Amino acid sequence: MGPYAGGLGAVMGASVALVGVVVTHQLSLRRELALNQWKLTAETYIDVIAWTGWVQHWFIMGSPDPHERPYTVTMARIAARLTAFGDKAAGDKAFELLTELTPYVSNKDISGHAPPPAHIRVLATELADLAQRRLAGPARRRP
C-alpha cells in the first residue's frame, strides 16, 4: 500500500456518498414536483366545479348570485389551466362554456338578469360532471 491508499479510499467513499445525496435530492425534487402538479390540478377541477355551480345557481334561482360571480378572466384562466395540465377535453369544454357565457356575464352589474339559454346549463353540467370524474379518478395513490 502506498502512502495515499487511506486518503484515496476516503475520497472514493466521500464521492459515493455525494452521488447518493445528489440522486436522493433529485428523486425528492421529482416527487415534490409531482405532488405540486397533482395539487394544482385538483385545485383547478375544484375551481371548475365552483364556476359551473354558480351557473347552475343562476338557472335554479332565476338570477345570478352577484357575490359569488366568477369574472370572465378567472374563467379563462381556469380553462387555460385545464389545457395546460393536459386535459384537452375539459379545457375545450371550459373554453366553449366561457365563449357561450361571456355575453351574459360581461356586464358589471348582472343582478336580476334572467338566466342565459338552456344549452349553457347543459354545457355547465357536462363540464362539472367531467371535473368530478377527473377528481374522483381511478382508485390510485397520490404521486
ZAMARGU-4260 file (C-alpha; in steps of 0.2 Angstrom, whole numbers, plus 5000, padded with zeros to 4 digits):
<rodrens>
0) 5000/5000/5000 | 5006/5017/4996 | 5006/5032/5006 | 4990/5038/4998 | 4979/5022/5000
5) 4970/5028/5015 | 4966/5045/5008 | 4961/5038/4991 | 4948/5027/5000 | 4942/5041/5010
10) 4940/5052/4994 | 4931/5037/4985 | 4919/5035/5000 | 4915/5053/5000 | 4912/5053/4982
15) 4900/5038/4983 | 4891/5047/4997 | 4890/5063/4987 | 4882/5054/4972 | 4870/5046/4984
20) 4865/5063/4991 | 4863/5070/4974 | 4852/5056/4967 | 4841/5056/4983 | 4839/5075/4981
25) 4834/5073/4963 | 4821/5060/4967 | 4814/5071/4981 | 4813/5086/4969 | 4804/5075/4956
30) 4792/5069/4970 | 4789/5087/4976 | 4785/5092/4958 | 4773/5078/4955 | 4764/5082/4972
35) 4763/5101/4967 | 4756/5097/4950 | 4743/5085/4957 | 4738/5099/4970 | 4737/5112/4956
40) 4727/5100/4945 | 4715/5096/4959 | 4713/5114/4964 | 4709/5118/4945 | 4695/5105/4945
45) 4688/5112/4961 | 4688/5129/4953 | 4678/5122/4938 | 4665/5114/4950 | 4663/5131/4959
50) 4662/5140/4942 | 4649/5128/4935 | 4640/5128/4952 | 4637/5147/4950 | 4630/5144/4933
55) 4618/5131/4939 | 4613/5143/4954 | 4608/5156/4941 | 4596/5143/4932 | 4589/5137/4949
60) 4586/5154/4957 | 4582/5163/4941 | 4595/5176/4944 | 4614/5176/4947 | 4622/5177/4964
65) 4632/5193/4962 | 4643/5189/4977 | 4649/5173/4970 | 4651/5178/4952 | 4667/5172/4944
70) 4675/5185/4932 | 4677/5181/4914 | 4696/5182/4916 | 4695/5169/4930 | 4685/5158/4919
75) 4698/5160/4905 | 4712/5156/4917 | 4703/5140/4923 | 4701/5134/4905 | 4719/5138/4901
80) 4725/5128/4916 | 4715/5113/4911 | 4723/5113/4894 | 4740/5116/4901 | 4738/5101/4913
85) 4734/5091/4898 | 4716/5089/4899 | 4711/5094/4882 | 4693/5088/4883 | 4689/5098/4899
90) 4699/5113/4893 | 4689/5113/4876 | 4673/5112/4885 | 4678/5125/4898 | 4683/5137/4883
95) 4666/5133/4875 | 4657/5137/4890 | 4667/5153/4893 | 4663/5158/4875 | 4644/5155/4877
100) 4643/5163/4894 | 4653/5179/4891 | 4640/5189/4883 | 4628/5186/4898 | 4641/5190/4911
105) 4652/5203/4904 | 4641/5217/4911 | 4647/5225/4928 | 4630/5223/4936 | 4621/5207/4931
110) 4609/5207/4946 | 4592/5202/4941 | 4596/5196/4924 | 4587/5181/4918 | 4597/5165/4915
115) 4606/5163/4898 | 4599/5150/4886 | 4597/5132/4892 | 4611/5125/4881 | 4623/5134/4893
120) 4616/5125/4908 | 4619/5109/4898 | 4637/5114/4895 | 4640/5118/4913 | 4633/5102/4918
125) 4644/5092/4906 | 4659/5101/4912 | 4655/5099/4931 | 4652/5080/4928 | 4669/5079/4919
130) 4678/5088/4933 | 4670/5077/4946 | 4675/5062/4936 | 4693/5068/4935 | 4694/5072/4953
135) 4687/5055/4958 | 4698/5046/4945 | 4703/5028/4947 | 4707/5022/4964 | 4726/5025/4964
140) 4739/5033/4976 | 4743/5051/4975 | 4760/5054/4967
</rodrens>
